Amino acid sequence: MSTTRDRRGQSLVEFALILPIFVLLLVGIFDLGRGVYAFNTISQAAREGARLAIVDQTIAHIRDEAAKTAVQLDVDPADIQVEFRDREALDTPNSCTGAVAGDDNNAPSIVRCMAIVTVPYDFQAATPVLGGILGTIQMEGRSQFKVDFNCEGPECPLGES
């Protein structure tokens, strides 16, 4: 009878050693899922902001649209970057700022620009152990589209109703 009791005690000790590792692995899988969800959400937010930017170049509307799409992550609209770059010089930041066409035909047109929206997010693991190991992971959703419409005149900004 003593060998049966010893085996039950051995199983209990082995279970106690494996349980924390198993729980950490399980919670790590949940954190990985949260990370994938956060990345997809900010990517979608950047895409929605850039889609609005191709017809409405009002920075506040673009930021609000992107923040509204990422409302579950509590993204601050002030952190969202919106810029317009010339398609010929995509490496030059804000190379199309103020390029809204005027009445004369020689004015530069924002239609020749790319609207680029960047949504940053700092991901923190929910598990204290993983959070301490990984720290804060900086994610960034970015999208760019070619501007299709000069937003000017009484119909602009298009975002107002």
N, C-alpha and C positions, 0 to 999 in steps of 0.2 A: 504494500500500500504506500510505502514511503516513496517509491519511484514515480508513482502517479502524481503525487503531490509535488515532487520536484519538477516534473515536466510542466505542470500547470504554472508553476512559479517562473520557469524558464520562458514559457510563452508570454506571460505577462510582462516580463522584463524586455523581451524582444519587441513586443507591441509598443511598450513605452518608449523605446529607442527609435522606432520607425515612425510613430505617430506625428511628432513635430515636423519631420522631413516631409511626410505626406501632406500635412496641412499647409506647410509653406509652399509646396509645389502646387497644390490646388488653388490657393489664394494667388499665387504667381500667375496662374492661367487666367484667373479673373482680371488681374491687373493688366495682363497682355491684351485681353479683350477690351478693357477700358481704353487702353492706349490706341488700339486700332480704331475704335469708335471715335476718339478725340481727333485723330488724324483725318479720318474720313469727314468728320463734321467741319473742321476748319478748311479742308480742301473744297467742300461743297459751299461753304460761306464765301470763300475767295471767288469761286466760280459764279455765284449769284451776284456778288458785287461787281465783278467784271462784266457780266451780262448787262447789268444796269448802266455801267459806265459807257457802253458803246452807243447809247442813245441819250443819256442824261449825264452830263459832265459835272454835276453838282457834287462836290466832295462829301458834303454832309449826308446827302441822300445815299451815296454809295456806301459810306461807312455804316449808316443805319441799316441798310439792307443786309450787309454782310453780318453785322452784329445780331440782327433779328434771326438770321439763318442759324447762327451758332449760339442761340439763347441758352441752350442747356449747359454750355461751358462757361457762361458768364464772361464773354469776351467784351472788353471795353472798346467802344467805337473809336475812342481817341488813339488806341494802339494800332488800329488798322491803317496800313499805308496804302495810299492811292497815288499813282503817278501816271503821267502820259509821256511816252517816249516816241521819238521819231523812229519809224520803221527802218530807216537807213542807219541809225545810230542807237541800237538797242542797249548798248553798254553805257550810254551817257544818261545819267539820271535826270529826270524832268526836262528832257530836251524839247518837249512840246508845250511847256507851260505858257499859258496866255495866247495860244495859237488859235483862238476862235475867230472864224472868218468875219470880216466886217462887210461894209457895203461895197467896197471896191474889189475888183477881181484879183488884185495883186496881193491881198492879205493872205497870210498863211492859213491853211485849213487844218483843223484838228482831225479831219477825216483821214489824213495821212499818218496818223499816230496810232500807237498801241496803248490801250488802257491796261495797266498792270495793277492788280490788287493783291496785297500780301496780308494774311491774317496770322499773327503770332499767337502761340499758346504755350504756357508752361505746365507740363504734365507732372503731377506728383503721384507716386504710387500710394494706394490706400493702405497697404500693409506697412507698418512701421519698420519692420526689418528690411523689406525691399526698398522702402523709401530712404532708409539710411544708407543702403549700399549704392543704389542708383542715383540718389539725389534728384534734383529737378531736371527733367528732360525738356529741352526747348524744341518745340515743333513749329512748323511754318507751312501754311497752305498758301499757294501762289497760283494765280491764274492770269492769263493775258489774252485779250481779244483785240482785233482791229476795230477802230472806231468807225461806225457806219453813218453817223448823223451829227451834224453841228447843232448843238443845243443852243439856240439863240432866238431872240425876239419874244413876243408875248406868249408863245406856247412853251417857253422854257422857264423854269425847270420842269421837266416832264413829271418828276416825282410828286409835285403838288397836285392836289385835286380840288 
